[in-house]
Amino acid sequence: MSDAVEKNPWAGLKSFTNARIALGRAGNGLPTAPLLAFNLSHAQARDAVHQPLDVEALRAQLEASGFSTLAAASAAPDRQHYLRRPDLGRKLADESREALGKARAQPGPDIVFVVGDGLSAFAAAKQAVPFLEAVRKRLNDGAEGASSPAWRIGPVVVASQARVALGDEIGELLGAKLVAMLIGERPGLSSPDSLGVYLTWAPKVGCHDALRNCISNVRPEGLPYEAAAHKLHYLLTHARRLQLTGVGLKDDSDALLPEAQSVERIETA
């Protein structure tokens, strides 16, 4: 049967990309192996969208790593409402709004991290803890210099049925100067577990996307944890100094990477 498969002369390029190229051909269709692989990837992408986030399990992992946590839920009562009504995913349920208001500390934290399921609970469950550990290490190491004030890190809020803008209301209620929303990105056929990070200065209800900075595709097969933590630390540092995020804050973090890391990032991109 293998003799019936016509090889693609582009097959050598497959080592450089996860894209579906050089799949070969059997008659007028795909060979069985790449067809089954496509069906598996499609099923994984669908599961990523519909799989509920295990909030308590994720909170337990975060607390085992030394983070304090809170739970929150959007106004979307279930997954079907979440997918059909994006507006409900951008605002808190009444119970969560009340609970977070009571949890506000004085003074407020410099940074609050929110972990939301978004369109891939797989991403939140798999990537959030190791990424936050890498970020916390950089913040605690005082990489900005001895003269910079220490970072006051608020509790990590684990949010279900969450859209990006839900972080604005959470950050406002907790009195945070900055909010970093870690959220599952729309799954692709080669990346059902990709995490996005959205950073906003002075979060409040009504912030628009031009006021945010985004780091995307955080996962070992995309932007590795340490590289993503380097980018976020750079943005956090300059956001606090300039008191802004979004179009006015440029990400020049790659210029600060050691040469060896820069080469590695290019080779794995």
JOVENCOR-V135549 format. One record per pair of residues at least 6 apart in sequence whose C-alpha atoms are under 6 Angstrom apart, sorted by sequence separation. I is the first residue (numbers start at 1). J is the second residue. If there is no record, write none. Layout:
i | j
I | J
I | J
//
This chain:
i | j
25 | 31
76 | 82
217 | 223
239 | 245
82 | 89
117 | 124
171 | 179
185 | 194
185 | 195
11 | 22
184 | 195
185 | 196
10 | 22
76 | 88
183 | 195
200 | 212
75 | 88
76 | 89
183 | 196
199 | 212
8 | 22
167 | 181
182 | 196
199 | 213
74 | 89
182 | 197
198 | 213
8 | 24
75 | 91
181 | 197
198 | 214
7 | 24
74 | 91
75 | 92
181 | 198
197 | 214
6 | 24
74 | 92
75 | 93
180 | 198
197 | 215
6 | 25
74 | 93
180 | 199
196 | 215
5 | 25
73 | 93
179 | 199
196 | 216
5 | 26
179 | 200
196 | 217
178 | 200
195 | 217
231 | 253
178 | 201
194 | 217
195 | 218
72 | 96
178 | 202
194 | 218
177 | 202
194 | 219
172 | 203
171 | 203
172 | 204
212 | 245
213 | 246
211 | 245
212 | 246
168 | 203
169 | 204
211 | 246
168 | 204
169 | 205
210 | 246
168 | 205
210 | 247
110 | 152
111 | 153
112 | 154
114 | 156
109 | 152
113 | 156
114 | 157
115 | 158
116 | 159
117 | 160
201 | 244
109 | 153
114 | 158
115 | 159
116 | 160
118 | 162
201 | 245
109 | 154
118 | 163
200 | 245
116 | 162
124 | 184
123 | 184
120 | 184
111 | 176
118 | 183
119 | 184
120 | 185
110 | 176
113 | 179
117 | 183
118 | 184
119 | 185
108 | 175
109 | 176
110 | 177
111 | 178
112 | 179
113 | 180
114 | 181
115 | 182
116 | 183
117 | 184
119 | 186
53 | 121
108 | 176
111 | 179
114 | 182
115 | 183
49 | 119
104 | 174
123 | 193
49 | 120
122 | 193
123 | 194
48 | 120
89 | 161
101 | 173
123 | 195
89 | 162
90 | 163
48 | 122
89 | 163
90 | 165
91 | 166
90 | 166
69 | 155
71 | 157
73 | 159
68 | 155
69 | 156
70 | 157
71 | 158
72 | 159
73 | 160
74 | 161
69 | 157
71 | 159
74 | 162
131 | 225
135 | 229
134 | 229
45 | 187
42 | 189
45 | 192
41 | 189
//
